[in-house]
């Protein structure tokens, strides 16, 4: 459930096909995300999942979609 929502958000944000996103997709290597992209994604996550703003240390520990899924599971549960 979280992965599907996240894949749709990421696809929209980075203009890629949602089907191309996997748990191993790297934000920097595969999606060429820069700090502005991450901030935009962070704001979209806050809105979609109702979480508080990501702390910088939390964001820095997230490098793949799988990392973000696990992070969100811990935040939402």
MMTF fields as JSON, N, C-alpha, C and O atoms, coordinates in Angstrom:
{
  "mmtfVersion": "1.0.0",
  "mmtfProducer": "UNKNOWN",
  "numBonds": 307,
  "numAtoms": 308,
  "numGroups": 77,
  "numChains": 1,
  "numModels": 1,
  "chainsPerModel": [1],
  "groupsPerChain": [77],
  "chainIdList": ["A"],
  "bondAtomList": [4, 2, 8, 6, 12, 10, 16, 14, 20, 18, 24, 22, 28, 26, 32, 30, 36, 34, 40, 38, 44, 42, 48, 46, 52, 50, 56, 54, 60, 58, 64, 62, 68, 66, 72, 70, 76, 74, 80, 78, 84, 82, 88, 86, 92, 90, 96, 94, 100, 98, 104, 102, 108, 106, 112, 110, 116, 114, 120, 118, 124, 122, 128, 126, 132, 130, 136, 134, 140, 138, 144, 142, 148, 146, 152, 150, 156, 154, 160, 158, 164, 162, 168, 166, 172, 170, 176, 174, 180, 178, 184, 182, 188, 186, 192, 190, 196, 194, 200, 198, 204, 202, 208, 206, 212, 210, 216, 214, 220, 218, 224, 222, 228, 226, 232, 230, 236, 234, 240, 238, 244, 242, 248, 246, 252, 250, 256, 254, 260, 258, 264, 262, 268, 266, 272, 270, 276, 274, 280, 278, 284, 282, 288, 286, 292, 290, 296, 294, 300, 298, 304, 302],
  "bondOrderList": [1, 1, 1, 1, 1, 1, 1, 1, 1, 1, 1, 1, 1, 1, 1, 1, 1, 1, 1, 1, 1, 1, 1, 1, 1, 1, 1, 1, 1, 1, 1, 1, 1, 1, 1, 1, 1, 1, 1, 1, 1, 1, 1, 1, 1, 1, 1, 1, 1, 1, 1, 1, 1, 1, 1, 1, 1, 1, 1, 1, 1, 1, 1, 1, 1, 1, 1, 1, 1, 1, 1, 1, 1, 1, 1, 1],
  "groupList": [{"groupName": "UNK", "atomNameList": ["N", "CA", "C", "O"], "elementList": ["N", "C", "C", "O"], "formalChargeList": [0, 0, 0, 0], "bondAtomList": [1, 0, 2, 1, 3, 2], "bondOrderList": [1, 1, 2], "singleLetterCode": "X", "chemCompType": "L-PEPTIDE LINKING"}],
  "groupTypeList": [0, 0, 0, 0, 0, 0, 0, 0, 0, 0, 0, 0, 0, 0, 0, 0, 0, 0, 0, 0, 0, 0, 0, 0, 0, 0, 0, 0, 0, 0, 0, 0, 0, 0, 0, 0, 0, 0, 0, 0, 0, 0, 0, 0, 0, 0, 0, 0, 0, 0, 0, 0, 0, 0, 0, 0, 0, 0, 0, 0, 0, 0, 0, 0, 0, 0, 0, 0, 0, 0, 0, 0, 0, 0, 0, 0, 0],
  "groupIdList": [1, 2, 3, 4, 5, 6, 7, 8, 9, 10, 11, 12, 13, 14, 15, 16, 17, 18, 19, 20, 21, 22, 23, 24, 25, 26, 27, 28, 29, 30, 31, 32, 33, 34, 35, 36, 37, 38, 39, 40, 41, 42, 43, 44, 45, 46, 47, 48, 49, 50, 51, 52, 53, 54, 55, 56, 57, 58, 59, 60, 61, 62, 63, 64, 65, 66, 67, 68, 69, 70, 71, 72, 73, 74, 75, 76, 77],
  "secStructList": [7, 2, 2, 2, 2, 2, 2, 2, 2, 2, 2, 2, 2, 2, 6, 7, 7, 4, 4, 4, 7, 7, 6, 6, 7, 5, 6, 6, 6, 6, 6, 7, 7, 7, 2, 2, 2, 2, 2, 2, 2, 2, 2, 2, 2, 2, 2, 2, 2, 7, 7, 7, 7, 7, 7, 2, 2, 2, 2, 2, 6, 7, 7, 5, 2, 2, 2, 2, 2, 2, 2, 2, 2, 2, 2, 2, 7],
  "xCoordList": [0.827, 0.0, 0.863, 0.691, 1.785, 2.667, 3.505, 3.66, 4.048, 4.908, 4.155, 4.695, 2.92, 2.148, 1.901, 2.073, 1.497, 1.281, 2.575, 2.598, 3.644, 4.948, 5.431, 5.945, 5.268, 5.693, 4.946, 5.534, 3.658, 2.869, 3.363, 3.487, 3.642, 4.161, 5.508, 5.733, 6.396, 7.739, 7.66, 8.365, 6.807, 6.65, 6.214, 6.726, 5.263, 4.778, 5.87, 6.089, 6.542, 7.563, 8.767, 9.299, 9.183, 10.402, 10.118, 11.038, 8.835, 8.442, 8.968, 9.543, 8.753, 9.135, 7.915, 6.902, 8.018, 6.93, 6.909, 7.937, 5.759, 5.646, 6.087, 6.611, 5.88, 6.277, 7.787, 8.269, 8.534, 10.0, 10.599, 11.801, 9.764, 10.248, 10.188, 9.158, 11.317, 11.385, 11.881, 12.228, 11.908, 12.438, 13.918, 14.43, 14.608, 16.04, 16.336, 17.499, 15.324, 15.539, 16.219, 15.742, 17.341, 18.103, 17.655, 17.515, 17.432, 17.006, 18.078, 17.767, 19.33, 20.391, 20.86, 21.013, 21.092, 21.645, 20.624, 20.927, 19.416, 18.42, 17.501, 17.079, 17.193, 16.249, 16.929, 16.273, 18.254, 19.023, 18.456, 18.413, 18.024, 17.427, 18.493, 19.58, 18.163, 19.038, 18.306, 17.2, 18.914, 18.339, 16.961, 16.091, 16.758, 15.457, 14.392, 13.273, 14.757, 13.825, 13.428, 12.262, 14.394, 14.134, 13.205, 12.305, 13.423, 12.544, 11.124, 10.161, 10.991, 9.665, 8.986, 7.8, 9.756, 9.21, 8.809, 7.767, 9.628, 9.349, 8.017, 7.218, 7.782, 6.524, 5.341, 4.279, 5.518, 4.457, 4.159, 3.003, 5.208, 5.033, 4.265, 3.392, 4.597, 3.909, 2.411, 1.576, 2.088, 0.696, -0.002, -1.108, 0.635, 0.023, -0.133, -1.162, 0.895, 0.898, 0.632, 0.561, 0.486, 0.179, 1.292, 1.036, 2.525, 3.662, 4.248, 4.007, 5.016, 5.677, 6.868, 7.31, 7.368, 8.508, 9.669, 9.961, 10.319, 11.476, 12.626, 12.952, 13.23, 14.435, 15.581, 15.557, 16.578, 17.691, 18.411, 18.805, 18.584, 19.277, 18.431, 18.97, 17.099, 16.221, 16.341, 16.486, 16.279, 16.354, 17.69, 17.743, 18.761, 20.079, 20.265, 21.153, 19.44, 19.563, 18.741, 18.747, 18.042, 17.183, 17.844, 17.97, 18.26, 18.886, 18.122, 18.286, 17.288, 16.506, 15.02, 14.643, 14.203, 12.764, 12.449, 11.571, 13.157, 12.951, 13.217, 12.478, 14.292, 14.586, 13.406, 13.02, 12.845, 11.737, 10.478, 9.741, 10.224, 9.068, 9.186, 8.228, 10.359, 10.562, 10.422, 9.836, 10.955, 10.839, 9.363, 8.931, 8.605, 7.182, 6.404, 5.522, 6.724, 6.045, 6.245, 5.316, 7.45, 7.736, 7.02, 6.592, 6.889, 6.242, 4.729, 4.113, 4.141, 2.685, 2.115, 1.02, 2.847, 2.324, 2.129, 1.696],
  "yCoordList": [-1.204, 0.0, 1.257, 2.132, 1.345, 2.509, 2.589, 3.66, 1.438, 1.447, 1.966, 2.764, 1.519, 1.932, 3.444, 4.117, 3.963, 5.411, 6.169, 7.177, 5.649, 6.286, 6.261, 7.26, 5.124, 5.004, 6.01, 6.623, 6.18, 7.145, 8.571, 9.366, 8.882, 10.212, 10.469, 11.526, 9.492, 9.634, 9.751, 10.561, 8.945, 8.998, 10.391, 10.94, 10.943, 12.283, 13.326, 14.2, 13.228, 14.196, 14.202, 15.258, 13.002, 12.88, 12.589, 12.35, 12.61, 12.418, 11.103, 11.067, 10.03, 8.692, 7.787, 8.147, 6.622, 5.641, 4.955, 4.462, 4.923, 4.3, 2.84, 2.335, 2.162, 0.755, 0.565, -0.537, 1.63, 1.521, 1.678, 1.49, 2.02, 2.249, 0.957, 0.284, 0.621, -0.572, -0.157, 1.003, -1.097, -0.825, -0.457, 0.22, -0.898, -0.627, 0.662, 1.051, 1.325, 2.558, 3.591, 3.907, 4.102, 5.108, 6.504, 6.787, 7.37, 8.733, 9.48, 10.174, 9.346, 10.089, 9.392, 10.04, 8.078, 7.374, 7.124, 7.314, 6.699, 6.334, 7.482, 7.578, 8.349, 9.433, 10.795, 11.796, 10.822, 12.064, 13.18, 14.342, 12.812, 13.79, 14.7, 14.255, 15.98, 16.923, 17.382, 16.923, 18.269, 18.664, 19.316, 19.139, 20.056, 20.689, 19.613, 19.706, 18.593, 17.49, 16.806, 16.466, 16.606, 15.929, 16.774, 16.24, 18.076, 18.963, 18.91, 18.837, 18.946, 18.861, 17.546, 17.511, 16.461, 15.148, 15.089, 14.532, 15.657, 15.685, 16.387, 15.915, 17.502, 18.232, 17.412, 17.408, 16.721, 15.875, 14.723, 14.335, 14.177, 13.09, 13.566, 12.864, 14.77, 15.335, 15.44, 15.113, 15.901, 16.075, 14.723, 14.524, 13.805, 12.517, 11.607, 10.952, 11.572, 10.618, 11.26, 10.563, 12.575, 13.254, 13.156, 13.067, 13.171, 13.112, 14.501, 15.4, 14.664, 15.94, 16.069, 15.101, 17.281, 17.55, 16.613, 16.341, 16.128, 15.251, 16.036, 17.133, 15.472, 16.078, 15.823, 14.85, 16.693, 16.547, 15.217, 14.581, 14.792, 13.515, 12.336, 11.323, 12.461, 11.405, 11.329, 10.249, 12.475, 12.526, 12.004, 11.347, 12.285, 11.853, 10.344, 9.79, 9.668, 8.223, 7.487, 6.257, 8.239, 7.638, 7.803, 8.916, 6.687, 6.783, 6.012, 6.275, 5.061, 4.3, 4.393, 4.837, 3.978, 3.947, 3.016, 3.312, 1.901, 0.963, 1.607, 1.386, 2.419, 3.141, 4.027, 4.1, 4.695, 5.608, 4.849, 5.304, 3.705, 2.885, 2.47, 2.599, 1.973, 1.549, 2.737, 2.609, 3.865, 5.08, 5.438, 5.714, 5.43, 5.791, 4.775, 5.157, 3.483, 2.463, 2.728, 2.572, 3.126, 3.423, 4.693, 4.783, 5.655, 6.924, 6.786, 7.406, 5.968, 5.895, 4.907, 5.115, 3.838, 2.801, 3.278, 2.508],
  "zCoordList": [0.0, 0.0, 0.0, -0.849, 0.946, 1.007, -0.261, -0.848, -0.681, -1.871, -3.098, -3.865, -3.284, -4.459, -4.447, -5.462, -3.292, -3.168, -3.44, -4.145, -2.855, -2.991, -4.433, -4.936, -5.099, -6.5, -7.367, -8.259, -7.109, -7.877, -7.631, -8.563, -6.369, -6.031, -6.694, -7.283, -6.59, -7.156, -8.679, -9.28, -9.294, -10.746, -11.191, -12.167, -10.454, -10.782, -10.556, -11.394, -9.435, -9.046, -9.998, -10.341, -10.414, -11.214, -12.683, -13.466, -13.052, -14.437, -15.017, -16.105, -14.259, -14.708, -14.626, -14.026, -15.227, -15.198, -13.835, -13.372, -13.199, -11.869, -11.893, -10.9, -13.014, -13.123, -13.098, -12.84, -13.363, -13.374, -11.974, -11.787, -10.998, -9.637, -8.832, -8.784, -8.197, -7.354, -5.967, -5.742, -5.065, -3.718, -3.784, -2.892, -4.837, -4.963, -5.722, -5.833, -6.238, -6.996, -6.095, -5.005, -6.584, -5.836, -6.267, -7.457, -5.276, -5.607, -6.387, -7.355, -5.98, -6.667, -7.935, -8.97, -7.876, -9.03, -10.133, -11.311, -9.762, -10.766, -11.16, -12.312, -10.208, -10.471, -10.622, -10.907, -10.428, -10.537, -9.66, -10.065, -8.46, -7.548, -6.963, -6.592, -6.886, -6.185, -4.92, -4.638, -4.175, -2.887, -3.054, -2.202, -4.128, -4.368, -4.617, -4.112, -5.4, -5.651, -4.351, -4.153, -3.472, -2.203, -1.325, -0.677, -1.307, -0.531, -1.086, -0.323, -2.416, -3.044, -2.697, -2.37, -2.774, -2.451, -0.979, -0.632, -0.134, 1.299, 1.571, 2.38, 0.903, 1.098, 0.596, 1.219, -0.522, -1.053, -0.095, 0.077, 0.53, 1.499, 2.717, 3.227, 3.182, 4.342, 4.052, 4.896, 2.845, 2.466, 2.285, 2.788, 1.575, 1.244, 2.458, 2.625, 3.304, 4.415, 5.773, 6.786, 5.8, 7.049, 8.075, 9.276, 7.599, 8.527, 8.705, 7.9, 9.761, 9.994, 9.059, 8.441, 8.974, 8.105, 8.424, 9.588, 7.382, 7.572, 8.175, 7.721, 9.188, 9.748, 8.779, 8.027, 8.797, 7.857, 8.04, 7.063, 9.308, 9.531, 9.066, 8.619, 9.167, 8.657, 7.137, 6.565, 6.507, 5.048, 4.542, 3.502, 5.257, 4.794, 4.892, 4.244, 5.695, 5.829, 4.767, 4.713, 3.933, 2.909, 1.542, 1.031, 0.96, -0.361, -1.436, -2.627, -1.014, -1.987, -1.65, -0.566, -2.577, -2.357, -1.185, -0.374, -1.095, 0.011, 1.361, 2.32, 1.432, 2.672, 3.06, 4.226, 2.063, 2.325, 2.734, 3.61, 2.117, 2.49, 3.954, 4.716, 4.347, 5.742, 6.703, 7.778, 6.311, 7.13, 7.336, 8.456, 6.25, 6.322, 7.165, 7.934, 7.024, 7.82, 9.306, 10.099, 9.684, 11.093, 11.549, 12.7, 10.674, 11.021, 11.158, 12.025, 10.297, 10.231, 11.242, 11.766, 11.516, 12.422, 13.833, 14.69]
}
